[in-house]
Amino acid sequence: MALELTESNFEAEVLKSDKPVLVDFWAEWCGPCKMITPIIEEMHGEYAGRAVLGKVDVDAVPAIAAKYGIRNIPTILFFKNGEVVDKQVGAVPKATLDQKLTALL
């Protein structure tokens, strides 16, 4: 299961990670978010040890969503060395996310 990111672990797990990080900003009530959840979970297993995949519930952790200007969900941010290096808004096929994450490895 993808890592649940909160204000208490976001810095350590995302900003200080030595691996590329995919962060899925989502909410329980969001239909498109539910469409990509299985993709994120599948990728979590495939990229184990090579990348970190996490999820931020925008309702539970609004401060992180606000910090990164998340206005639409799902939004996926790709981090490398603590910086946002790519972004994907909306539900997309797994191949799109694979391509963006693989480019950071």
SULSUL-V567050 format. One record per backbone hydrogen bond with DSSP energy under -0.5 kcal/mol. CO is the residue of the C=O (numbers start at 1). NH is the residue of the N-H. Records with the same first field share a line. If there is no record, write none. Layout:
CO: NH  NH
This chain:
3: 5  55
6: 9  10
9: 13
10: 14  15
11: 16
14: 17
20: 52
21: 23  79
22: 24  54
23: 25  77
24: 26  56
25: 74  75
26: 58
27: 30
29: 31
30: 34
31: 35
32: 36
33: 37
34: 38
36: 40
37: 41
38: 42
39: 43
40: 44
41: 45
42: 46
43: 47
45: 48
47: 50  51
50: 20
52: 22
53: 3
54: 24
55: 5  57
56: 26  58
57: 61
61: 64  65
62: 66
63: 67
64: 68
65: 70
66: 69
69: 71
74: 90
75: 25  77
76: 88
77: 23  79
78: 85  86
79: 21
80: 83
83: 80  85
86: 78
88: 76
93: 96  97
94: 98
95: 99
96: 100
97: 101
98: 102
99: 103
101: 104  105
102: 105
